[in-house]
Amino acid sequence: MAVNFSRRKFILYSTAAFTTSLLLPGCNNNKKPTPTTRGNQGLKIAIALPGVITDQAWNQSGYEGMNLAKQEVGVETAYVEKVTQADQAEVLTDFARKGYNVVFAHGGQFDASVEQVASQFPNTFFVAVNGSITGKNIAALRIDNLQASYLCGIIAASVTQSNKLAYIAGQEFEATQEELRGFELGAKSVTPNIKIASAFTGDWNDVSKAKEATLASISAGADVIYQWLDNASPIVLQTASDRGVYAFGNTKDQLNIAPRAVLTSAVKRLDLAIVYLAELAKQKQLQGKIYKIGLERPVILSLGEFGEIVPEAVKQKVLKLKEEIVDKKITFDKCKEGGKDTRCVKRATA
């Protein structure tokens, strides 16, 4: 059951109105939404999404996190999708004024608006997903993008014929730069002189811009593309397949979108990460800090299914390195390179 008052108003759900799966609700339309408390004093959480809930990527994962939090934690939830940069502060303010205890801002592009609004509503806790900010009532929820992209970089360098790779994302901020760095470190661990070009389309959902960036990368010689987009993600994978080059899925396991092109996916279970923080909020343990989740929690961060085009030897090498990262035999420490602060690979000595 969903009641949509307008694009920027609340879409409310009740526990009774949901099925037990994580699929988008498609039934129970005859039931009225009612708040659920289930012993948590009416905890209410909400999420602001920059894209659509059916993108099979970032936004859908955040939306599913709301569904799962309702089922597992017993909270009342709401969401607003397609929140533009200009509307961010308004949407976050609306949630706070409506009494939502925890508000997730689903993307690093929300950071400035979160800081602006959070200071005005000290009784609401804001979670900047992929953010780099913290405060008394601000937490950041981060997936360790660098860990997964490092492994993907190794795969990319192992299958490329041109020694030219590409990274395409919606915007340039700390999380995407971290992911790009991991991809670079992984690729250069195999082929030190390999070339990695990056492109930021300026829009996570613009299909035309994503296709244009993909075609430009291929024209420049790239034969493996690592992408991080939302609704525009499938067009990158499909274009890569049409042009006979390889690509990586992101957030969701996207092998099925273009099985001839996708090598594997950086699977980021944001839905489960959101539930984790919702549970902390229920227990009144949510703190103003960065919650960073890596490969040590494989239910949240992992590699997806491998495509048939990935050689078995490469697959086994990557799986072995994944375990070394989990065991902290491989770490990514702060360092300087070219006079800039960055992260470098460090291997534990015996």
Secondary structure, 3 states (H helix, E strand, C coil): CCEECCCCCCEEECHHHCCCCCCCCCCCCCCCCCCCCCCCCCCEEEEECCCCCCCCCHHHHHHHHHHHHHHHHCCEEEEECCCCHHHHHHHHHHHHHCCCCEEEEECHHHHHHHHHHHCCCCCCEEEEECCCCCECCEEEEEECHHHHHHHHHHHHHHHCCCCEEEEEECCCCHHHHHHHHHHHHHHHHHCCCCEEEEEECCCCCCHHHHHHHHHHHHHCCCCEEEEECCCCHHHHHHHHHHCCCEEEEEECCCHHHCCCCEEEEEEECHHHHHHHHHHHHHCCCCCCCEEEECCCCCCCEEECCCCCCCCHHHHHHHHHHHHHHHCCCEEEEEEEECCEEEEEEEECCC
